[in-house]
Amino acid sequence: MATVTETIGTNSRNHSTITLWEANLDDDPTYDASDIAVGECYDDSVFDELVVINGGGTIGLASVTLSVNSAERHDGTEGTGARIVRTADGIVVKLASAVDMVVDWLEIDSNAQNAKCYELENSDPIETLITKGILHGGLATNNNGQTSMKRSGSGVCRVLNTIIYDWTATAKTPIFGLDFDSASRVSEVLNVTIHGTVNTTDTSVAEGIHFRDAANTKIQNTIVTGTSGTTSGIDYEEAAPSNATVDHNIASDTSASGTGSVDSVTVADQYVSTTGGSEDLHTKSGADTIDAGVDLVTTPTSVNIDINGRDRDAEGDTWDIGAHELVSSGIDIEGSLLTDADIFFDGLVSPTNMFGSLLTDADTLNDGFEVIRQLQEIEASILEDADTLNQGVLGSGRINASLLSDSDTLNHGLITLNIESSLLSDSDTVNDGFVRPLNIVGSILTDTNTFNAGLVRPANLFGSILTDDDIFNDGNVYPAEIFGSILEDADTLNQGVLGNSRITASLLGDTNTFFNGELRPLSINGSLFEDSDNIFNMKIEIIAVYRILTIGDIVGGDIVDLVDEVVLASAT
């Protein structure tokens, strides 16, 4: 038995679509009997397809898993990792293989289509498991009913640590956040968050979770809120089950039953945000869900791993209800978290404010998932003076100095809101870093910094991307506006994708080099190049640019379809 992992994405992966990966599941010599087949999605571009997973039985695979590369996973909110976004109706993923199937870390955005995320058609005794997913945006506009997920086979079906929200019916048809109706087979819903199942018609129902009161049904550690219908709306359709195992659940109405369950909670007190289009259903500080769950240990497999990847069991947590395990420690940290060559392993820190730097003086912080997730402000830099931070800083409100300064290293991820100074300064390095602040007021990189395999998605960048001999490799940058140049002063950007809306200065200035890049801004209000810049093998798709080339520039690839020297309508 071997685990065979195939990559899925549009950037030189094994397969460009999930459908092509699935079609290869019975391929010899790719797989042998009893192998575990893993398809690993990358966030190269948005997937838009209807997938039927029914392969693997002919060759005799042990199981099939559709997952997401560890550096491309969502952070528990939509649009932050590999995902399927539908542009038409249909069942997005149908699971019908003759071998056990797992789908984890995948976001499915039904995108206001009649698009059910999952149909579970596995037959007895085959097991299907959906875990750490985000399912949202379904719209029922016909009379066929709608749900994020429906079990229709006779096999074992489980959904764990998943967030489901924004399911709406505008036709005379039932709408279910989750439809797990089965009289005889194992149906388990554990540590799931469901919100906003709505029916706007006058004769049909809305149910947050629809399930059968049967001995093989288990609903635990689940929160269902915001279910409403003009005729009938209920969070849990079986409000008084006598056969199913139903306990430690929460409802915003009075339908949560069983030991440890809580009714009539205030929705606004449970989640970070329920604002349409920017939902964040992570647990809010002070929520009724905190420490209110039952400890399920490690059974079934993956039940202990929350929507952010935290292992509740290994960390010894008191279990929360819902997909997210909130860990808090303290309110304010008056000084720095670490100083003077300290080491912090597997650290979860959630203060409200930190008035010094996070790390100073050659400190190391490893595996810090959810570090400062609830942090509103860091008054100084996160790292300074040769510090190292591995495996993640999630969710600051504001960093009032630079992110990194003075030869720091940050590996595998940072997500924050605002950076008031530059992202990096003074020979810092960021590897595999996801950076999604609202605004970066300074430049992204200054003074010989290196950014590898990084994804940066600020709303606005008020300085340049790179200044002073910086290097940006394999980076994707998607701000709405860049108010300075992209590169200036002998910087190098390799294999980058720039999806900006507007660049208000020049693209390149002063002997910069841009290799193998794709540039897709709405407009460039300065020059495209100036002062002996080099650009090779670059794809450009711009609406308008003013002054194409300046004397001394070198263009190593092809730039065609130049309308004139003032306006570039389309260049490739």
C-alpha positions in Angstrom: 0.0 0.0 0.0 1.3 3.5 -0.9 -0.1 7.0 -0.8 0.0 8.4 -4.3 -0.4 12.2 -4.4 -1.3 14.0 -7.7 -1.4 17.8 -7.9 -4.3 19.7 -9.4 -4.2 23.2 -10.7 -3.3 25.4 -13.7 0.3 26.1 -12.8 2.3 23.1 -14.1 0.4 20.6 -12.0 -0.3 16.9 -12.8 -3.8 17.7 -13.7 -5.4 21.1 -14.6 -8.9 20.2 -13.3 -10.4 18.0 -10.6 -12.3 16.1 -13.3 -9.1 15.1 -15.1 -7.6 13.9 -11.8 -10.7 11.8 -11.1 -10.6 10.3 -14.6 -7.2 8.9 -13.8 -8.1 7.0 -10.6 -8.2 3.6 -12.2 -5.0 4.2 -14.2 -2.2 1.7 -14.2 0.8 2.3 -13.7 -0.2 5.5 -11.6 -1.9 3.4 -9.0 -1.8 -0.2 -7.7 -4.4 -2.1 -5.8 -4.7 -1.0 -2.1 -3.1 2.4 -2.8 -4.4 5.6 -1.2 -5.1 8.2 -4.0 -4.8 11.8 -3.0 -5.7 14.7 -5.2 -4.1 17.9 -3.9 -5.7 21.2 -5.2 -3.7 24.4 -5.6 -5.1 27.9 -5.6 -3.5 28.7 -9.0 -6.9 29.8 -10.3 -10.5 29.3 -9.3 -12.0 25.9 -10.2 -15.4 25.9 -11.9 -16.6 22.4 -12.7 -19.0 19.6 -11.9 -17.1 16.6 -10.5 -18.3 13.0 -10.2 -15.9 10.9 -8.1 -16.7 7.3 -9.0 -13.3 5.9 -9.9 -10.8 3.7 -8.0 -13.0 0.6 -7.6 -11.8 -1.1 -10.7 -8.1 -1.0 -9.8 -9.0 -1.6 -6.1 -7.8 1.5 -4.3 -8.0 1.6 -0.6 -9.5 5.1 -0.6 -9.7 8.4 -2.5 -9.0 11.8 -0.9 -9.6 15.2 -2.5 -7.7 17.8 -0.5 -5.8 21.1 -0.7 -2.1 21.6 -0.5 -1.1 22.7 3.0 0.1 26.1 1.7 -3.1 26.8 -0.3 -5.8 26.1 2.3 -8.4 28.6 3.4 -8.2 30.3 6.8 -11.8 29.5 7.7 -13.2 32.3 5.6 -14.3 32.3 2.0 -11.9 33.2 -0.9 -8.7 32.5 1.0 -7.7 29.1 -0.4 -8.3 26.6 -3.2 -12.0 26.6 -4.1 -14.7 25.8 -6.6 -16.8 28.8 -7.6 -19.8 27.8 -9.8 -21.2 29.8 -12.7 -24.0 27.4 -13.5 -26.4 25.0 -11.8 -25.8 21.4 -10.9 -24.3 19.1 -8.3 -20.8 20.4 -7.8 -19.2 17.2 -6.3 -21.0 13.9 -6.5 -19.3 11.1 -4.4 -20.2 7.7 -5.8 -17.1 5.6 -5.7 -16.9 2.0 -4.6 -14.1 2.9 -2.2 -14.0 5.1 0.8 -13.9 8.9 0.0 -12.7 12.0 1.9 -12.9 15.6 0.9 -11.1 18.1 3.2 -10.1 21.8 3.2 -12.1 22.5 0.0 -14.3 25.6 -0.3 -17.3 25.4 -2.6 -19.0 28.7 -3.5 -22.4 28.0 -5.2 -22.2 31.6 -6.2 -26.0 32.3 -6.2 -26.6 29.3 -8.5 -28.9 26.3 -8.1 -25.7 24.4 -7.2 -25.7 21.8 -4.5 -22.2 21.4 -3.1 -22.3 17.7 -2.4 -24.4 14.6 -3.2 -23.3 11.6 -1.2 -24.3 8.5 -3.2 -22.0 6.0 -1.6 -23.4 2.5 -1.0 -23.1 0.3 2.1 -20.5 -0.2 3.5 -18.5 2.6 1.8 -17.8 5.6 3.9 -17.7 9.3 2.9 -16.2 12.1 5.0 -16.5 15.8 4.4 -14.3 17.8 6.8 -12.8 21.3 7.2 -14.9 22.6 4.3 -16.6 26.0 3.6 -19.9 25.6 1.7 -21.9 28.7 0.9 -23.9 30.8 -1.5 -26.6 28.5 -2.7 -29.8 29.9 -4.3 -33.0 27.9 -5.1 -34.9 29.6 -7.9 -36.8 26.6 -9.1 -39.1 24.0 -7.4 -36.5 21.2 -7.0 -35.4 22.1 -3.4 -31.9 23.0 -2.4 -29.2 22.2 0.2 -25.5 22.4 0.6 -25.2 18.6 1.0 -27.6 15.7 0.6 -27.0 12.0 1.4 -28.8 9.8 -1.0 -26.9 6.5 -0.8 -26.9 3.7 1.7 -23.3 4.1 3.0 -21.8 5.8 6.0 -21.7 9.6 5.7 -20.0 12.1 8.1 -19.5 15.9 8.0 -17.1 17.3 10.5 -15.6 20.7 11.3 -17.3 22.4 8.4 -18.9 25.9 8.0 -22.1 26.2 6.0 -23.9 29.5 5.4 -26.0 31.6 3.1 -28.5 29.2 1.6 -31.6 31.0 0.2 -34.8 29.9 -1.6 -36.7 32.5 -3.7 -39.0 29.9 -5.2 -41.7 27.8 -3.6 -39.4 25.0 -2.6 -37.8 23.7 0.7 -34.3 24.9 1.6 -32.0 23.0 3.9 -28.6 24.1 5.2 -27.7 20.4 5.5 -30.0 17.5 4.4 -28.9 14.3 6.3 -32.1 12.4 6.2 -31.5 8.6 6.5 -33.5 6.0 8.4 -31.0 3.1 8.5 -27.4 4.1 7.8 -24.8 6.1 9.8 -25.3 9.8 9.5 -23.0 12.0 11.7 -22.8 15.8 11.9 -20.1 16.8 14.4 -18.6 20.2 15.2 -20.4 21.9 12.3 -21.4 25.5 12.0 -24.5 26.3 10.0 -25.9 29.9 9.6 -28.4 31.8 7.4 -30.7 29.2 5.8 -33.6 31.4 4.5 -36.8 30.9 2.5 -38.4 34.1 1.3 -41.5 32.4 -0.2 -44.8 32.1 1.5 -45.5 28.4 1.3 -42.2 26.5 1.8 -40.0 25.7 4.7 -36.4 26.5 5.7 -34.4 24.1 7.9 -30.9 24.6 9.1 -30.3 20.9 9.4 -32.8 18.2 8.3 -32.2 14.8 9.8 -34.0 11.6 10.7 -34.7 10.6 14.3 -32.9 7.2 13.8 -30.5 5.2 15.9 -27.6 5.6 13.5 -27.9 9.4 13.4 -25.6 11.5 15.5 -25.7 15.4 15.8 -23.2 16.8 18.4 -21.2 20.0 19.0 -23.1 21.7 16.2 -24.4 25.3 16.1 -27.3 26.3 13.8 -28.4 29.9 13.7 -30.3 32.4 11.6 -32.8 30.0 9.9 -35.9 31.8 8.7 -38.9 31.1 6.5 -42.1 33.1 5.7 -44.2 30.0 6.5 -41.8 27.9 8.6 -38.1 28.2 9.7 -36.4 26.0 12.2 -32.7 25.4 13.1 -33.0 21.7 13.8 -35.9 20.0 12.0 -36.1 17.2 14.6 -36.7 19.3 17.7 -37.4 16.4 20.1 -35.6 13.3 18.8 -35.8 10.1 20.9 -33.7 7.6 18.9 -30.9 9.7 17.5 -27.9 10.8 19.5 -28.4 14.6 19.7 -26.6 16.6 22.4 -24.3 19.6 23.0 -25.8 21.7 20.2 -26.8 25.3 20.0 -29.7 27.1 18.2 -30.8 30.6 17.8 -34.4 29.4 18.1 -35.8 26.8 20.6 -35.0 23.6 18.6 -31.7 22.5 20.1 -32.4 19.4 22.2 -30.5 16.9 24.4 -27.9 17.1 27.1 -25.7 20.2 27.1 -27.7 22.0 24.3 -28.5 25.7 24.4 -31.5 27.5 22.8 -32.2 31.0 21.9 -28.7 32.4 21.6 -28.1 35.8 20.2 -26.5 35.4 16.7 -24.4 38.5 16.9 -22.7 37.1 20.0 -21.5 33.9 18.3 -19.5 34.9 15.3 -16.8 37.3 14.2 -19.0 38.6 11.4 -22.3 37.7 9.7 -22.2 40.6 7.3 -23.2 39.4 3.8 -20.2 39.1 1.5 -17.7 39.2 4.3 -18.9 36.5 6.6 -16.4 35.2 9.2 -18.0 32.4 11.2 -15.1 31.9 13.5 -16.1 31.9 17.1 -16.3 35.3 18.7 -14.9 36.0 22.2 -17.6 35.5 24.7 -19.7 33.2 22.5 -22.0 30.6 24.0 -20.2 27.9 22.1 -16.9 28.3 24.0 -16.0 25.3 26.1 -19.6 24.0 25.8 -19.0 20.9 23.6 -18.5 17.3 24.4 -15.0 15.8 24.1 -15.1 13.4 21.1 -11.4 12.6 21.5 -10.3 11.3 18.0 -13.3 9.3 16.9 -14.3 9.5 14.1 -11.0 10.3 12.3 -10.4 14.1 12.0 -13.2 15.1 14.4 -10.5 16.6 16.6 -9.0 18.9 13.9 -10.9 22.2 13.7 -11.5 24.5 10.7 -8.1 26.2 11.2 -6.2 22.9 11.6 -6.0 23.0 15.4 -5.9 19.6 17.1 -8.3 19.9 20.0 -7.3 16.6 21.4 -3.5 17.0 21.2 -3.7 20.5 22.7 -5.9 19.3 25.6 -8.6 21.8 24.8 -12.0 22.0 26.4 -14.1 21.5 23.3 -16.1 24.3 21.8 -19.3 23.8 19.9 -19.0 24.5 16.1 -16.3 24.2 13.5 -13.8 26.5 15.2 -12.0 26.0 18.5 -11.3 29.5 20.0 -8.2 29.7 22.2 -7.7 32.9 24.2 -4.9 33.8 26.5 -4.9 37.2 28.1 -6.2 40.6 27.1 -3.1 42.8 26.7 0.6 42.2 26.5 2.4 45.4 27.6 5.8 44.4 26.2 7.0 42.0 23.5 5.9 38.3 23.5 9.5 37.0 23.2 12.8 38.8 23.7 16.4 37.7 23.6 16.7 34.4 21.7 13.6 32.8 23.1 11.9 29.8 21.6 8.1 29.3 21.5 6.7 26.0 20.2 3.1 25.1 19.3 2.0 28.4 20.6 -1.5 29.8 20.6 -1.7 33.4 21.9 -4.8 35.6 21.5 -4.3 38.9 23.3 -6.3 42.0 22.4 -3.4 44.3 22.2 0.4 43.9 22.2 2.3 47.1 22.9 5.8 45.8 22.0 6.9 43.6 19.1 5.8 40.0 18.9 9.4 38.8 18.8 12.7 40.6 19.3 16.4 39.6 19.2 16.8 36.2 17.5 13.6 34.7 18.9 11.9 31.7 17.3 8.1 30.9 17.3 7.1 27.5 15.7 3.7 26.2 14.7 1.8 29.2 16.0 -1.6 28.7 14.5 -4.1 31.3 15.6 -1.4 33.3 17.2 -3.0 36.7 17.8 -6.2 35.8 15.9 -8.2 38.2 18.0 -5.4 40.7 18.3 -6.6 44.2 17.5 -3.2 46.1 17.5 0.5 45.5 17.6 2.1 48.8 18.3 5.5 47.7 17.0 6.7 45.2 14.4 5.8 41.6 14.6 9.4 40.5 14.2 12.6 42.4 14.5 16.3 41.6 14.8 16.8 38.1 13.2 13.7 36.5 14.5 12.0 33.4 13.0 8.3 32.7 12.9 7.1 29.4 11.4 3.6 28.2 10.6 1.4 31.1 10.9 0.2 34.4 12.4 -3.6 34.9 11.9 -5.7 37.9 12.1 -4.3 41.1 13.6 -6.3 44.3 13.4 -3.4 46.7 12.9 0.4 46.6 12.9 1.7 50.1 13.5 5.3 49.4 12.4 6.7 47.1 9.7 5.8 43.5 9.7 9.4 42.3 9.7 12.6 44.3 10.2 16.3 43.5 10.4 17.0 40.0 8.9 13.8 38.3 10.1 12.3 35.1 8.6 8.6 34.2 8.4 7.6 30.8 7.1 4.2 29.5 6.1 1.8 32.3 6.6 0.7 35.6 7.9 -2.8 37.0 7.7 -3.5 40.5 9.1 -5.7 43.6 8.6 -3.5 46.7 8.3 0.2 47.3 8.2 1.0 50.9 8.8 4.6 50.8 7.6 6.3 48.5 5.0 5.7 44.8 4.9 9.4 43.9 5.1 12.5 46.0 5.7 16.2 45.4 6.0 17.1 41.9 4.6 14.0 40.0 5.8 12.7 36.8 4.3 9.1 35.5 3.9 8.6 32.0 2.6 5.3 30.5 1.5 3.6 33.5 3.1 -0.1 34.4 2.6 -0.5 38.1 3.4 -4.0 39.6 3.2 -4.0 43.0 5.0 -6.6 45.6 4.1 -3.9 48.2 3.5 -0.1 48.4 3.4 0.7 52.1 3.9 4.4 51.7 3.1 6.1 49.5 0.4 5.8 45.7 0.5 9.6 45.2 0.5 12.5 47.6 1.2 16.2 47.1 1.4 17.3 43.7 0.0 14.4 41.7 1.2 13.3 38.3 -0.2 9.7 37.1 -0.6 9.3 33.5 -1.9 6.2 31.8 -3.0 4.1 34.5 -1.4 0.5 35.6 -2.0 -0.2 39.2 -1.1 -3.8 40.6 -1.4 -4.1 44.0 0.2 -6.9 46.2 -0.8 -4.5 49.1 -1.3 -0.7 49.5 -1.4 0.3 53.1 -0.8 4.0 52.6 -1.5 5.9 50.6 -4.1 5.9 46.8 -4.1 9.7 46.6 -4.1 12.4 49.1 -3.5 16.2 48.8 -3.3 17.5 45.5 -4.6 14.6 43.4 -3.3 13.7 39.9 -4.8 10.1 38.6 -5.1 9.9 35.0 -6.4 6.7 33.2 -7.4 4.6 35.8 -5.9 1.0 36.7 -6.5 0.0 40.3 -5.7 -3.6 41.4 -6.0 -4.2 44.9 -4.5 -6.9 47.0 -5.8 -4.5 50.0 -6.3 -0.8 50.5 -6.1 0.0 54.2 -5.5 3.7 53.9 -6.2 5.7 52.0 -8.8 5.7 48.2 -8.8 9.5 48.0 -8.9 12.1 50.7 -8.5 15.9 50.7 -8.0 17.3 47.5 -9.4 14.7 45.1 -8.0 13.9 41.7 -9.4 10.4 40.0 -9.7 10.4 36.4 -11.0 7.3 34.5 -12.1 4.9 36.8 -10.5 1.2 37.4 -11.2 0.0 40.9 -10.6 -3.8 41.3 -10.6 -4.0 45.0 -9.7 -6.9 47.2 -10.6 -4.9 50.4 -11.0 -1.2 51.4 -10.8 -0.9 55.2 -10.3 2.8 55.5 -11.1 5.1 53.6 -13.5 5.3 49.8 -13.6 9.1 49.7 -13.5 11.6 52.4 -12.7 15.4 52.5 -12.7 17.1 49.2 -14.0 14.6 46.7 -12.7 14.1 43.1 -14.1 10.7 41.3 -14.5 10.8 37.7 -15.6 8.0 35.4 -16.7 5.3 37.5 -15.1 1.6 38.1 -15.8 0.4 41.6 -15.4 -3.4 42.4 -15.3 -4.0 45.9 -14.0 -6.9 48.0 -15.1 -4.6 50.9 -15.9 -1.1 52.3 -15.4 -1.1 56.0 -15.0 2.7 56.4 -15.4 5.1 54.7 -17.8 5.1 51.0 -18.4 9.0 51.0 -18.2 11.6 53.7 -17.6 15.3 53.9 -17.3 16.9 50.7 -18.7 14.5 48.1 -17.4 14.4 44.5 -18.5 11.3 42.5 -19.0 11.2 38.9 -20.3 8.4 36.5 -21.4 5.7 38.7 -19.8 2.0 38.6 -20.5 0.3 42.0 -20.2 -3.4 42.6 -20.3 -4.1 46.3 -19.6 -6.9 48.6 -20.5 -4.8 51.8 -20.6 -1.2 52.8 -20.1 0.4 56.2 -20.7 3.9 56.1 -22.3 4.9 52.6 -23.2 8.7 52.6 -23.3 11.5 54.9 -22.3 14.8 55.1 -24.1 17.2 52.3 -22.9 14.5 49.7 -22.0 15.0 46.1 -23.1 12.0 43.9 -24.0 13.1 40.2 -24.3 9.7 38.7 -25.0 6.9 39.6 -27.4 4.6 42.5 -26.8 2.0 42.8 -29.5 -1.2 44.7 -30.4 0.1 48.1 -29.3 -2.5 50.5 -30.4 -0.3 53.6 -30.3 2.3 55.1 -28.1 -0.3 56.4 -25.6 -2.9 53.8 -25.1 -2.3 50.0 -24.9 -5.7 48.3 -25.4 -4.5 44.7 -25.3 -1.0 43.4 -25.1 0.1 39.8 -24.8 
